[in-house]
Each structure stands twice: as structure tokens, then as C-alpha cells.
Amino acid sequence: MRKTLTTPSGLTGAVLLALLLFLAVFGPLLTPFDFNDQNLDRQFLAPLSRFQDGALHLLGTDNLGRDVFTRLVVGARISFLVGVVAVGLAFVVGVPLGAVAGYFGKRVDSFIMRGMDVLLAFPSILLAIAVVAIFGANLRNAMIAVGVVTIPVFCRITRASVLTVREREYVTAARAQGASHGRLLFLYILPNCLEPLLVQASLSMGTSVLDAAGLSFLGLGAKPPTPEWGTMLGDAFLYYQRAPWCVAAPGAMIFLMVLAFNLFGDSLQDAFDPRSGK
């Protein structure tokens, strides 16, 4: 972590993530409005506008007079939740499958990896749409759909790492001492496969946020009045010429969160790789 934070990209990503996390946790305490307070008298107020009562709307209001800043910071909580749930699901399912495939090989490997190939054969967004269409369009199912799409990535990375680590001397020595398959896999092999998985988890967080926002934009994720950034973007798109700040604000937040995770993940990869020379 120290090495990651010494690089410009790593430090930038970490600072952006810290700011977004601060907004998600403490943002609602910094604004006097509720995220779903509607007042048509405040409709389409521009950023930095003050209403008759003197209340400041930092990023303006939307078509229903709701404060855009308040909805953005509440939406940050949802986006972090989406990333954690989707990546957590992919990690919990994909890592054991990849570990078993790489360790046992042969028919087990062939069976598991052919299943992953089937999932990878579909474009990720189309597969996510199909999952949501089957189980229903809501935020919970959107998170599950994004997690399902990400499972093959973790499975393949884990399999490749296990194939390399299982031939190391310390694994051979433990096997010669009579260690069971479970002990070899979970105590000797998987702990030494975590580096690429941690990097992928960081990168997948940004991808998951982006995919979930795309589903919500299409009406297949969070439903109004939930202040999810993709939903806000989809609603504001109808009146973007009249109130461009309602489109720019959630779009900028999605961009910043994805950028932060990508910058941090790339720097983490460089820190783990001794050949990078950084």
C-alpha cells in the first residue's frame, strides 16, 4: 500500500476514493434537504442558486425541485454498495471455481472452464440485461446480474494463478508430508494467489458501478425515486437542454468513481509486479 500511494496515479485514485467515501458517509449531514423532498416552486434552479428562504442549492435542482447535490451524495452510498455486492458475489463464486479447476485439472477443469466460456461468449451488458429480464428489474437483481457477469473473470484469473503456484516447492513438500487437498488448496495455494485477485477486485469495482449505472439508465436497475446515478442520468436526459447540470452532475460522479478505482487498481498492479521497476 505504501508503494501504491507513492505513485501519482495511485495517490490520485486513493484521494478520489477517500473523497467519494467521505461524501457517501457524511454528505447527507452537510445538506439541509432530504433526497426526495419535492417542491415545484424550486424546479430547475441553476447551481449555486438560493431560494426565497435563503437555502443554497449547490448543484441546482431537478424537474421536481429536488436538490441535486443531496441526491448525488445519497447515490454515492448506493454505488459503493453496488460495487461491493457485485464484486463480492463474483469473488465468492468465481475464486473457488477457478481454484478447483486449476488444482484438479482434467475433466473438472474442462467442465468448469467450458461453463465460463459460455458466459464469456455473451457481451457483458447483454448478459446482465438477460439476467435482469429473467429475475425482474430492480436494484438487487441488477447487482446480482453485474456479479454474474464478473464471475468468469475471477474464475480464469484464479485458475491461472493456481496452475502456477501448485508446482512450487513448498506445495510439493506439503503434499509429500501428507497434506490433504483442502489444506493444500486453502492454506498453501490460494493465499499466494491473492495479488492478482486484489488488483482485479479494484478494477472490477469501477466496472460494476458503470454496468449497474447502465442498467439503471435503461430502466432495468434502480427505480425512481431512488437516487442512483444511472437512474438520475436517465431521468435528466429528457430535459438535458433545459437543465444540463442535472445530466452533468451524475455523469461526472460515475466518471470520477470509475476513474478512481482504475487508477488505484493500475497502481496496485504495478506495486505487486516486481518487474515493473516502479
C-alpha atoms as a printed R data frame, in Angstrom:
    type eleno elety resid chain resno       x       y       z
1   ATOM     1    CA   MET     A     1   0.000   0.000   0.000
2   ATOM     2    CA   ARG     A     2   2.873   2.345   0.780
3   ATOM     3    CA   LYS     A     3   4.352   1.702  -2.656
4   ATOM     4    CA   THR     A     4   0.978   2.222  -4.328
5   ATOM     5    CA   LEU     A     5   0.442   5.602  -2.663
6   ATOM     6    CA   THR     A     6   3.869   6.884  -3.749
7   ATOM     7    CA   THR     A     7   2.848   6.842  -7.422
8   ATOM     8    CA   PRO     A     8   0.897   9.819  -8.840
9   ATOM     9    CA   SER     A     9  -1.882   7.632 -10.239
10  ATOM    10    CA   GLY     A    10  -2.187   5.591  -7.052
11  ATOM    11    CA   LEU     A    11  -2.301   8.689  -4.862
12  ATOM    12    CA   THR     A    12  -4.841  10.349  -7.150
13  ATOM    13    CA   GLY     A    13  -7.063   7.282  -7.137
14  ATOM    14    CA   ALA     A    14  -6.824   6.927  -3.358
15  ATOM    15    CA   VAL     A    15  -7.656  10.614  -2.783
16  ATOM    16    CA   LEU     A    16 -10.651  10.430  -5.138
17  ATOM    17    CA   LEU     A    17 -11.911   7.288  -3.429
18  ATOM    18    CA   ALA     A    18 -11.467   8.886   0.001
19  ATOM    19    CA   LEU     A    19 -13.425  11.973  -1.084
20  ATOM    20    CA   LEU     A    20 -16.223   9.886  -2.585
21  ATOM    21    CA   LEU     A    21 -16.370   7.728   0.523
22  ATOM    22    CA   PHE     A    22 -16.472  10.847   2.709
23  ATOM    23    CA   LEU     A    23 -19.396  12.190   0.674
24  ATOM    24    CA   ALA     A    24 -21.187   8.849   0.866
25  ATOM    25    CA   VAL     A    25 -20.849   8.679   4.664
26  ATOM    26    CA   PHE     A    26 -21.106  12.312   5.737
27  ATOM    27    CA   GLY     A    27 -22.606  14.050   2.684
28  ATOM    28    CA   PRO     A    28 -26.241  13.890   3.845
29  ATOM    29    CA   LEU     A    29 -25.188  15.655   7.053
30  ATOM    30    CA   LEU     A    30 -23.810  18.588   5.028
31  ATOM    31    CA   THR     A    31 -27.098  19.447   3.334
32  ATOM    32    CA   PRO     A    32 -30.400  20.562   4.902
33  ATOM    33    CA   PHE     A    33 -32.503  18.801   2.275
34  ATOM    34    CA   ASP     A    34 -33.917  15.311   2.069
35  ATOM    35    CA   PHE     A    35 -33.020  13.471  -1.130
36  ATOM    36    CA   ASN     A    36 -36.705  13.066  -2.040
37  ATOM    37    CA   ASP     A    37 -38.079  16.464  -0.953
38  ATOM    38    CA   GLN     A    38 -40.172  17.747  -3.860
39  ATOM    39    CA   ASN     A    39 -41.076  21.391  -4.394
40  ATOM    40    CA   LEU     A    40 -42.180  22.506  -7.846
41  ATOM    41    CA   ASP     A    41 -41.541  26.123  -6.870
42  ATOM    42    CA   ARG     A    42 -37.813  25.210  -6.873
43  ATOM    43    CA   GLN     A    43 -37.952  23.430 -10.235
44  ATOM    44    CA   PHE     A    44 -34.824  23.696 -12.420
45  ATOM    45    CA   LEU     A    45 -32.876  26.063 -10.193
46  ATOM    46    CA   ALA     A    46 -29.345  26.557 -11.527
47  ATOM    47    CA   PRO     A    47 -26.265  25.586  -9.477
48  ATOM    48    CA   LEU     A    48 -25.416  27.939  -6.582
49  ATOM    49    CA   SER     A    49 -28.970  29.300  -6.614
50  ATOM    50    CA   ARG     A    50 -30.677  30.467  -3.441
51  ATOM    51    CA   PHE     A    51 -34.394  30.066  -2.953
52  ATOM    52    CA   GLN     A    52 -36.629  32.635  -1.269
53  ATOM    53    CA   ASP     A    53 -35.910  31.149   2.155
54  ATOM    54    CA   GLY     A    54 -32.171  31.556   1.570
55  ATOM    55    CA   ALA     A    55 -31.446  27.831   1.145
56  ATOM    56    CA   LEU     A    56 -28.470  27.236  -1.153
57  ATOM    57    CA   HIS     A    57 -28.747  24.572  -3.850
58  ATOM    58    CA   LEU     A    58 -25.092  23.825  -4.544
59  ATOM    59    CA   LEU     A    59 -25.696  21.866  -7.753
60  ATOM    60    CA   GLY     A    60 -29.177  23.145  -8.542
61  ATOM    61    CA   THR     A    61 -32.472  21.248  -8.572
62  ATOM    62    CA   ASP     A    62 -34.167  18.818 -10.935
63  ATOM    63    CA   ASN     A    63 -37.595  18.730 -12.611
64  ATOM    64    CA   LEU     A    64 -39.332  18.011  -9.293
65  ATOM    65    CA   GLY     A    65 -37.446  20.633  -7.323
66  ATOM    66    CA   ARG     A    66 -35.231  18.085  -5.535
67  ATOM    67    CA   ASP     A    67 -31.724  19.120  -4.523
68  ATOM    68    CA   VAL     A    68 -29.253  17.518  -6.941
69  ATOM    69    CA   PHE     A    69 -26.291  17.549  -4.526
70  ATOM    70    CA   THR     A    70 -28.264  15.702  -1.841
71  ATOM    71    CA   ARG     A    71 -29.332  13.054  -4.326
72  ATOM    72    CA   LEU     A    72 -25.752  12.653  -5.572
73  ATOM    73    CA   VAL     A    73 -24.269  12.002  -2.146
74  ATOM    74    CA   VAL     A    74 -27.007   9.509  -1.283
75  ATOM    75    CA   GLY     A    75 -26.385   7.898  -4.664
76  ATOM    76    CA   ALA     A    76 -22.706   7.510  -3.751
77  ATOM    77    CA   ARG     A    77 -23.759   5.112  -0.987
78  ATOM    78    CA   ILE     A    78 -25.725   3.065  -3.499
79  ATOM    79    CA   SER     A    79 -22.834   2.969  -5.970
80  ATOM    80    CA   PHE     A    80 -20.370   1.761  -3.315
81  ATOM    81    CA   LEU     A    81 -22.917  -0.859  -2.257
82  ATOM    82    CA   VAL     A    82 -23.335  -1.991  -5.864
83  ATOM    83    CA   GLY     A    83 -19.582  -2.385  -6.289
84  ATOM    84    CA   VAL     A    84 -19.097  -4.291  -3.036
85  ATOM    85    CA   VAL     A    85 -22.041  -6.651  -3.583
86  ATOM    86    CA   ALA     A    86 -21.307  -7.367  -7.254
87  ATOM    87    CA   VAL     A    87 -17.569  -7.908  -6.775
88  ATOM    88    CA   GLY     A    88 -18.180  -9.847  -3.563
89  ATOM    89    CA   LEU     A    89 -20.552 -12.206  -5.376
90  ATOM    90    CA   ALA     A    90 -18.090 -12.684  -8.235
91  ATOM    91    CA   PHE     A    91 -15.234 -13.275  -5.778
92  ATOM    92    CA   VAL     A    92 -17.133 -15.770  -3.606
93  ATOM    93    CA   VAL     A    93 -18.306 -17.811  -6.598
94  ATOM    94    CA   GLY     A    94 -15.505 -17.326  -9.125
95  ATOM    95    CA   VAL     A    95 -12.478 -17.875  -6.885
96  ATOM    96    CA   PRO     A    96 -13.482 -21.334  -5.549
97  ATOM    97    CA   LEU     A    97 -14.485 -22.482  -9.036
98  ATOM    98    CA   GLY     A    98 -11.191 -21.312 -10.515
99  ATOM    99    CA   ALA     A    99  -9.218 -22.844  -7.635
100 ATOM   100    CA   VAL     A   100 -10.884 -26.240  -8.045
101 ATOM   101    CA   ALA     A   101 -10.444 -26.133 -11.822
102 ATOM   102    CA   GLY     A   102  -6.754 -25.240 -11.608
103 ATOM   103    CA   TYR     A   103  -5.930 -27.665  -8.802
104 ATOM   104    CA   PHE     A   104  -7.667 -30.824 -10.005
105 ATOM   105    CA   GLY     A   105  -7.406 -30.199 -13.760
106 ATOM   106    CA   LYS     A   106  -8.533 -32.704 -16.385
107 ATOM   107    CA   ARG     A   107 -12.296 -33.264 -16.524
108 ATOM   108    CA   VAL     A   108 -13.076 -30.971 -13.614
109 ATOM   109    CA   ASP     A   109 -11.094 -28.179 -15.234
110 ATOM   110    CA   SER     A   110 -12.697 -28.781 -18.618
111 ATOM   111    CA   PHE     A   111 -16.240 -28.809 -17.196
112 ATOM   112    CA   ILE     A   112 -15.851 -25.598 -15.175
113 ATOM   113    CA   MET     A   113 -13.986 -23.645 -17.824
114 ATOM   114    CA   ARG     A   114 -16.427 -24.565 -20.580
115 ATOM   115    CA   GLY     A   115 -19.155 -23.088 -18.397
116 ATOM   116    CA   MET     A   116 -17.101 -19.910 -18.012
117 ATOM   117    CA   ASP     A   117 -16.567 -19.825 -21.778
118 ATOM   118    CA   VAL     A   118 -20.333 -19.901 -22.285
119 ATOM   119    CA   LEU     A   119 -20.730 -16.860 -20.021
120 ATOM   120    CA   LEU     A   120 -17.871 -15.058 -21.764
121 ATOM   121    CA   ALA     A   121 -19.444 -15.725 -25.156
122 ATOM   122    CA   PHE     A   122 -22.106 -13.106 -24.408
123 ATOM   123    CA   PRO     A   123 -21.324  -9.371 -24.289
124 ATOM   124    CA   SER     A   124 -21.363  -8.411 -20.625
125 ATOM   125    CA   ILE     A   125 -24.128  -5.827 -20.848
126 ATOM   126    CA   LEU     A   126 -26.377  -8.199 -22.838
127 ATOM   127    CA   LEU     A   127 -25.822 -10.978 -20.310
128 ATOM   128    CA   ALA     A   128 -26.642  -8.584 -17.471
129 ATOM   129    CA   ILE     A   129 -29.810  -7.476 -19.265
130 ATOM   130    CA   ALA     A   130 -30.803 -11.122 -19.743
131 ATOM   131    CA   VAL     A   131 -30.315 -11.885 -16.031
132 ATOM   132    CA   VAL     A   132 -32.350  -8.839 -15.012
133 ATOM   133    CA   ALA     A   133 -35.071  -9.729 -17.527
134 ATOM   134    CA   ILE     A   134 -35.349 -13.215 -16.003
135 ATOM   135    CA   PHE     A   135 -35.413 -12.221 -12.325
136 ATOM   136    CA   GLY     A   136 -37.026  -8.779 -12.564
137 ATOM   137    CA   ALA     A   137 -35.859  -5.204 -12.963
138 ATOM   138    CA   ASN     A   138 -34.762  -3.754  -9.612
139 ATOM   139    CA   LEU     A   139 -31.542  -2.700  -7.905
140 ATOM   140    CA   ARG     A   140 -30.987  -6.016  -6.104
141 ATOM   141    CA   ASN     A   141 -31.248  -8.038  -9.293
142 ATOM   142    CA   ALA     A   142 -29.069  -5.521 -11.129
143 ATOM   143    CA   MET     A   143 -26.307  -6.089  -8.547
144 ATOM   144    CA   ILE     A   144 -26.691  -9.853  -8.945
145 ATOM   145    CA   ALA     A   145 -26.579  -9.532 -12.732
146 ATOM   146    CA   VAL     A   146 -23.372  -7.489 -12.637
147 ATOM   147    CA   GLY     A   147 -21.863 -10.019 -10.231
148 ATOM   148    CA   VAL     A   148 -22.767 -12.930 -12.520
149 ATOM   149    CA   VAL     A   149 -21.147 -11.155 -15.460
150 ATOM   150    CA   THR     A   150 -17.925 -10.721 -13.451
151 ATOM   151    CA   ILE     A   151 -17.659 -14.341 -12.212
152 ATOM   152    CA   PRO     A   152 -15.737 -15.672 -15.271
153 ATOM   153    CA   VAL     A   153 -13.033 -13.020 -14.856
154 ATOM   154    CA   PHE     A   154 -12.225 -14.070 -11.288
155 ATOM   155    CA   CYS     A   155 -12.511 -17.736 -12.187
156 ATOM   156    CA   ARG     A   156  -9.985 -17.527 -15.019
157 ATOM   157    CA   ILE     A   157  -7.514 -15.408 -13.032
158 ATOM   158    CA   THR     A   158  -7.689 -17.805 -10.075
159 ATOM   159    CA   ARG     A   159  -7.235 -20.845 -12.311
160 ATOM   160    CA   ALA     A   160  -4.155 -19.349 -13.993
161 ATOM   161    CA   SER     A   161  -2.615 -18.451 -10.619
162 ATOM   162    CA   VAL     A   162  -3.317 -21.886  -9.135
163 ATOM   163    CA   LEU     A   163  -1.762 -23.625 -12.125
164 ATOM   164    CA   THR     A   164   1.452 -21.711 -11.440
165 ATOM   165    CA   VAL     A   165   1.514 -21.960  -7.645
166 ATOM   166    CA   ARG     A   166   0.610 -25.648  -7.354
167 ATOM   167    CA   GLU     A   167   4.013 -26.616  -8.814
168 ATOM   168    CA   ARG     A   168   6.046 -24.593  -6.300
169 ATOM   169    CA   GLU     A   169   8.453 -26.392  -3.982
170 ATOM   170    CA   TYR     A   170   6.606 -25.622  -0.763
171 ATOM   171    CA   VAL     A   171   3.398 -27.121  -2.186
172 ATOM   172    CA   THR     A   172   5.275 -30.244  -3.272
173 ATOM   173    CA   ALA     A   173   6.838 -30.515   0.190
174 ATOM   174    CA   ALA     A   174   3.454 -30.169   1.911
175 ATOM   175    CA   ARG     A   175   1.972 -32.787  -0.397
176 ATOM   176    CA   ALA     A   176   4.852 -35.155   0.409
177 ATOM   177    CA   GLN     A   177   4.108 -34.704   4.120
178 ATOM   178    CA   GLY     A   178   0.553 -35.940   3.558
179 ATOM   179    CA   ALA     A   179  -1.388 -32.661   3.475
180 ATOM   180    CA   SER     A   180  -4.973 -33.087   2.255
181 ATOM   181    CA   HIS     A   181  -6.299 -31.469  -0.910
182 ATOM   182    CA   GLY     A   182  -8.261 -28.925   1.118
183 ATOM   183    CA   ARG     A   183  -5.233 -27.996   3.224
184 ATOM   184    CA   LEU     A   184  -3.023 -27.651   0.176
185 ATOM   185    CA   LEU     A   185  -5.561 -25.530  -1.662
186 ATOM   186    CA   PHE     A   186  -6.667 -23.169   1.104
187 ATOM   187    CA   LEU     A   187  -3.509 -22.882   3.213
188 ATOM   188    CA   TYR     A   188  -0.678 -23.125   0.689
189 ATOM   189    CA   ILE     A   189  -2.001 -22.240  -2.753
190 ATOM   190    CA   LEU     A   190  -4.837 -19.691  -2.552
191 ATOM   191    CA   PRO     A   191  -3.087 -17.288  -0.122
192 ATOM   192    CA   ASN     A   192  -0.306 -16.968  -2.705
193 ATOM   193    CA   CYS     A   193  -2.800 -16.203  -5.485
194 ATOM   194    CA   LEU     A   194  -4.314 -13.122  -3.831
195 ATOM   195    CA   GLU     A   195  -2.211 -10.447  -5.519
196 ATOM   196    CA   PRO     A   196  -3.840 -10.584  -8.991
197 ATOM   197    CA   LEU     A   197  -7.243 -11.115  -7.371
198 ATOM   198    CA   LEU     A   198  -6.924  -7.940  -5.296
199 ATOM   199    CA   VAL     A   199  -5.947  -5.974  -8.387
200 ATOM   200    CA   GLN     A   200  -8.878  -7.402 -10.326
201 ATOM   201    CA   ALA     A   201 -11.261  -6.659  -7.452
202 ATOM   202    CA   SER     A   202 -10.237  -2.998  -7.516
203 ATOM   203    CA   LEU     A   203 -10.670  -2.748 -11.285
204 ATOM   204    CA   SER     A   204 -13.963  -4.662 -11.205
205 ATOM   205    CA   MET     A   205 -15.412  -2.255  -8.661
206 ATOM   206    CA   GLY     A   206 -15.310   0.533 -11.225
207 ATOM   207    CA   THR     A   207 -16.668  -1.710 -13.976
208 ATOM   208    CA   SER     A   208 -19.507  -2.875 -11.727
209 ATOM   209    CA   VAL     A   209 -20.529   0.686 -10.892
210 ATOM   210    CA   LEU     A   210 -20.535   1.543 -14.590
211 ATOM   211    CA   ASP     A   211 -22.530  -1.559 -15.591
212 ATOM   212    CA   ALA     A   212 -25.106  -1.030 -12.839
213 ATOM   213    CA   ALA     A   213 -25.493   2.613 -13.869
214 ATOM   214    CA   GLY     A   214 -26.016   1.477 -17.455
215 ATOM   215    CA   LEU     A   215 -28.760  -0.925 -16.390
216 ATOM   216    CA   SER     A   216 -30.447   1.786 -14.321
217 ATOM   217    CA   PHE     A   217 -30.193   4.215 -17.233
218 ATOM   218    CA   LEU     A   218 -32.096   1.677 -19.353
219 ATOM   219    CA   GLY     A   219 -34.734   1.282 -16.652
220 ATOM   220    CA   LEU     A   220 -33.531  -2.179 -15.599
221 ATOM   221    CA   GLY     A   221 -31.920  -1.264 -12.288
222 ATOM   222    CA   ALA     A   222 -32.885   1.106  -9.500
223 ATOM   223    CA   LYS     A   223 -36.307   2.676  -9.877
224 ATOM   224    CA   PRO     A   224 -37.283   6.288  -9.202
225 ATOM   225    CA   PRO     A   225 -37.233   7.964  -6.731
226 ATOM   226    CA   THR     A   226 -34.081   6.016  -5.706
227 ATOM   227    CA   PRO     A   227 -31.175   8.454  -6.287
228 ATOM   228    CA   GLU     A   228 -28.940   6.005  -8.137
229 ATOM   229    CA   TRP     A   229 -26.648   7.846 -10.548
230 ATOM   230    CA   GLY     A   230 -27.723   5.886 -13.626
231 ATOM   231    CA   THR     A   231 -31.396   6.477 -12.795
232 ATOM   232    CA   MET     A   232 -30.729  10.188 -12.278
233 ATOM   233    CA   LEU     A   233 -28.968  10.308 -15.630
234 ATOM   234    CA   GLY     A   234 -31.849   8.557 -17.376
235 ATOM   235    CA   ASP     A   235 -34.444  10.882 -15.852
236 ATOM   236    CA   ALA     A   236 -32.448  14.040 -16.594
237 ATOM   237    CA   PHE     A   237 -31.792  13.035 -20.206
238 ATOM   238    CA   LEU     A   238 -35.373  14.044 -21.086
239 ATOM   239    CA   TYR     A   239 -34.692  17.695 -20.241
240 ATOM   240    CA   TYR     A   240 -30.926  17.979 -20.698
241 ATOM   241    CA   GLN     A   241 -31.230  21.142 -22.818
242 ATOM   242    CA   ARG     A   242 -33.183  22.982 -20.157
243 ATOM   243    CA   ALA     A   243 -31.153  21.767 -17.167
244 ATOM   244    CA   PRO     A   244 -27.787  20.419 -18.363
245 ATOM   245    CA   TRP     A   245 -26.449  20.348 -14.788
246 ATOM   246    CA   CYS     A   246 -28.883  17.509 -13.991
247 ATOM   247    CA   VAL     A   247 -27.115  15.386 -16.619
248 ATOM   248    CA   ALA     A   248 -23.570  16.590 -15.972
249 ATOM   249    CA   ALA     A   249 -23.616  16.004 -12.194
250 ATOM   250    CA   PRO     A   250 -24.422  12.243 -12.091
251 ATOM   251    CA   GLY     A   251 -22.357  11.649 -15.219
252 ATOM   252    CA   ALA     A   252 -19.347  13.314 -13.613
253 ATOM   253    CA   MET     A   253 -19.780  11.250 -10.436
254 ATOM   254    CA   ILE     A   254 -19.860   7.993 -12.403
255 ATOM   255    CA   PHE     A   255 -16.757   9.096 -14.311
256 ATOM   256    CA   LEU     A   256 -14.862  10.034 -11.143
257 ATOM   257    CA   MET     A   257 -15.674   6.809  -9.322
258 ATOM   258    CA   VAL     A   258 -14.698   4.587 -12.259
259 ATOM   259    CA   LEU     A   259 -11.529   6.643 -12.803
260 ATOM   260    CA   ALA     A   260 -10.599   6.406  -9.109
261 ATOM   261    CA   PHE     A   261 -10.901   2.621  -8.998
262 ATOM   262    CA   ASN     A   262  -8.995   2.211 -12.278
263 ATOM   263    CA   LEU     A   263  -6.135   4.476 -11.215
264 ATOM   264    CA   PHE     A   264  -5.832   2.751  -7.853
265 ATOM   265    CA   GLY     A   265  -6.060  -0.724  -9.413
266 ATOM   266    CA   ASP     A   266  -3.389   0.009 -12.023
267 ATOM   267    CA   SER     A   267  -1.017   1.355  -9.372
268 ATOM   268    CA   LEU     A   268  -1.716  -1.638  -7.153
269 ATOM   269    CA   GLN     A   269  -0.800  -3.922 -10.036
270 ATOM   270    CA   ASP     A   270   2.491  -2.079 -10.557
271 ATOM   271    CA   ALA     A   271   3.266  -2.319  -6.837
272 ATOM   272    CA   PHE     A   272   2.702  -6.083  -6.846
273 ATOM   273    CA   ASP     A   273   4.748  -6.650 -10.001
274 ATOM   274    CA   PRO     A   274   8.487  -6.699  -9.199
275 ATOM   275    CA   ARG     A   275   9.300  -6.490 -12.917
276 ATOM   276    CA   SER     A   276   7.662  -3.071 -13.279
277 ATOM   277    CA   GLY     A   277  10.648  -1.307 -11.689
278 ATOM   278    CA   LYS     A   278   8.342   1.217 -10.052
